Amino acid sequence: MGEVKRILAELMERDVGQRREHDPEWPSPCEYGEIDSEGMTRWRPVEMIPPPDFRDVEEATGVVLSQDIREVFGSYHGWTEKSGFRGMSVSLYTSWNPEEFANFKRKIIQHIRLCPSIPALLSVYFANTDSDPFYSVDLATGEILLEEPDWPRTTVIAPSLAAFLSEL
């Protein structure tokens, strides 16, 4: 198990048993137990076995994804409560079910295609804040960036995805 996957498992484990609204149109392998009278169910992370293949993303973009990116998106179906990083809110992108994971892959492709054609400027976003800035992984360095939509990158905030996740 890679370091990102291990840390992600620990983050998700903190919220096991939390109640989430059950949506019969959007079921998840993470749901367990009975649906209560308020339409709520309990959840737990579910490991993606076998780990998903990202060749379609790489072929569509011409970019090889790092193991960290593969692990943050392709380790678990799940959900995490909003966290904090140095006073900023963090909402990790985690897929609730296989359909949402497929949507994530399409969004990664779209994001990379919208990045400048200069390889040093390519990134993949993996979390939101409460406002416009978002968190991304610099594909050239593996550093974590706080980026503004439609603006050049703003700040390197962590040396790696594992370092960033460890501080949540």
C-alpha positions as CSV (number, residue, x, y, z in Angstrom):
1,M,0.0,0.0,0.0
2,G,1.4,3.4,-1.0
3,E,1.7,6.2,1.5
4,V,-1.2,8.3,-0.1
5,K,-3.5,5.3,0.0
6,R,-2.6,4.6,3.7
7,I,-3.2,8.2,4.8
8,L,-6.5,8.3,2.8
9,A,-7.6,5.1,4.5
10,E,-6.9,6.7,7.9
11,L,-8.9,9.9,6.9
12,M,-11.9,7.9,5.7
13,E,-11.8,5.6,8.7
14,R,-12.3,8.6,11.0
15,D,-15.8,9.1,9.5
16,V,-17.0,5.4,9.3
17,G,-20.5,5.1,10.5
18,Q,-21.5,8.6,9.7
19,R,-25.0,9.0,8.4
20,R,-25.6,10.1,4.8
21,E,-28.7,10.6,2.9
22,H,-29.7,7.5,0.9
23,D,-30.5,8.2,-2.7
24,P,-32.1,5.2,-4.5
25,E,-31.1,6.8,-7.8
26,W,-27.4,7.0,-6.8
27,P,-26.6,3.9,-4.7
28,S,-23.1,3.3,-3.3
29,P,-21.2,0.2,-2.2
30,C,-20.2,2.4,0.8
31,E,-23.7,2.2,2.3
32,Y,-24.5,-0.4,4.9
33,G,-27.2,-1.2,7.4
34,E,-30.8,-0.3,7.2
35,I,-32.2,2.9,5.8
36,D,-33.7,4.8,8.7
37,S,-37.1,6.6,8.9
38,E,-35.3,9.8,7.8
39,G,-33.9,8.2,4.7
40,M,-30.4,8.1,6.1
41,T,-27.9,5.2,5.9
42,R,-24.5,4.6,7.4
43,W,-21.4,4.4,5.3
44,R,-17.8,3.1,5.2
45,P,-15.0,3.3,2.6
46,V,-14.9,0.4,0.1
47,E,-11.5,-0.4,-1.4
48,M,-11.5,-0.5,-5.2
49,I,-10.3,-4.1,-6.1
50,P,-8.7,-4.4,-8.5
51,P,-7.3,-0.8,-8.5
52,P,-8.8,1.0,-11.5
53,D,-6.9,1.5,-14.7
54,F,-6.0,5.1,-15.8
55,R,-4.7,4.2,-19.2
56,D,-7.7,5.8,-20.8
57,V,-6.9,9.1,-19.1
58,E,-3.3,8.9,-20.0
59,E,-4.0,8.1,-23.7
60,A,-6.6,10.9,-23.9
61,T,-4.2,13.5,-22.5
62,G,-0.7,12.2,-23.3
63,V,0.2,12.6,-19.7
64,V,1.4,9.8,-17.4
65,L,-0.2,10.1,-14.0
66,S,1.8,9.6,-10.8
67,Q,1.2,6.9,-8.4
68,D,0.0,9.5,-5.9
69,I,-2.7,10.7,-8.2
70,R,-3.7,7.1,-9.0
71,E,-4.0,6.4,-5.3
72,V,-5.9,9.5,-4.3
73,F,-8.6,8.9,-6.9
74,G,-8.4,5.1,-7.3
75,S,-8.1,3.6,-3.9
76,Y,-11.5,3.8,-2.3
77,H,-15.1,4.6,-3.0
78,G,-16.0,6.7,0.0
79,W,-16.7,10.1,1.4
80,T,-14.8,12.3,3.7
81,E,-16.0,15.1,6.0
82,K,-14.6,18.5,5.2
83,S,-11.2,18.9,6.7
84,G,-8.8,21.8,7.3
85,F,-5.3,22.6,6.1
86,R,-3.5,25.5,7.7
87,G,-6.8,27.3,8.3
88,M,-8.3,26.6,4.9
89,S,-11.2,24.2,4.2
90,V,-10.6,21.1,2.2
91,S,-13.2,18.9,0.6
92,L,-11.4,15.9,-1.0
93,Y,-12.9,14.4,-4.2
94,T,-13.8,10.9,-3.4
95,S,-16.1,8.8,-5.6
96,W,-19.3,7.6,-4.0
97,N,-19.8,4.9,-6.6
98,P,-18.3,3.6,-9.9
99,E,-20.3,6.0,-12.0
100,E,-18.9,9.0,-10.0
101,F,-15.4,7.6,-10.5
102,A,-16.0,7.5,-14.2
103,N,-17.1,11.1,-14.0
104,F,-13.8,12.0,-12.1
105,K,-11.8,10.4,-14.9
106,R,-13.6,12.5,-17.5
107,K,-13.1,15.7,-15.4
108,I,-9.4,14.9,-15.1
109,I,-9.1,14.6,-18.9
110,Q,-11.0,17.9,-19.3
111,H,-8.8,19.7,-16.8
112,I,-5.6,18.5,-18.3
113,R,-6.7,19.5,-21.8
114,L,-7.6,23.0,-20.5
115,C,-4.1,23.4,-18.9
116,P,-1.5,25.3,-20.9
117,S,0.4,23.2,-23.3
118,I,3.6,23.8,-21.4
119,P,4.3,20.5,-19.5
120,A,5.6,22.4,-16.4
121,L,2.1,24.0,-16.0
122,L,0.1,20.8,-16.0
123,S,-1.8,19.9,-12.8
124,V,-4.7,17.7,-11.6
125,Y,-7.1,19.0,-9.0
126,F,-8.1,16.7,-6.2
127,A,-9.9,18.9,-3.6
128,N,-12.0,22.1,-3.2
129,T,-12.0,24.9,-0.7
130,D,-15.1,26.8,0.4
131,S,-14.6,29.4,-2.3
132,D,-13.0,29.6,-5.7
133,P,-9.4,28.3,-5.1
134,F,-8.8,24.6,-5.4
135,Y,-6.1,22.1,-4.6
136,S,-4.1,20.4,-7.3
137,V,-1.0,18.2,-7.8
138,D,1.7,19.7,-10.1
139,L,2.3,16.9,-12.6
140,A,6.0,17.9,-13.1
141,T,7.0,18.2,-9.4
142,G,4.3,16.4,-7.4
143,E,3.9,19.5,-5.2
144,I,0.5,20.6,-4.0
145,L,-0.8,23.9,-5.3
146,L,-3.5,26.2,-4.3
147,E,-4.8,27.4,-7.6
148,E,-7.4,30.1,-8.7
149,P,-9.7,29.3,-11.6
150,D,-8.4,31.0,-14.8
151,W,-5.3,32.3,-13.1
152,P,-1.7,31.2,-13.0
153,R,-0.9,29.1,-10.0
154,T,-0.7,31.0,-6.8
155,T,1.1,29.1,-4.0
156,V,2.9,25.8,-3.4
157,I,1.5,24.7,-0.1
158,A,3.0,21.2,0.4
159,P,5.9,19.3,-1.1
160,S,3.7,16.2,-1.9
161,L,0.2,14.7,-1.7
162,A,1.2,12.5,1.3
163,A,2.5,15.6,3.2
164,F,-0.7,17.5,2.4
165,L,-3.0,14.7,3.5
166,S,-1.0,14.1,6.6
167,E,-1.8,17.6,7.8
168,L,-5.6,17.2,7.4
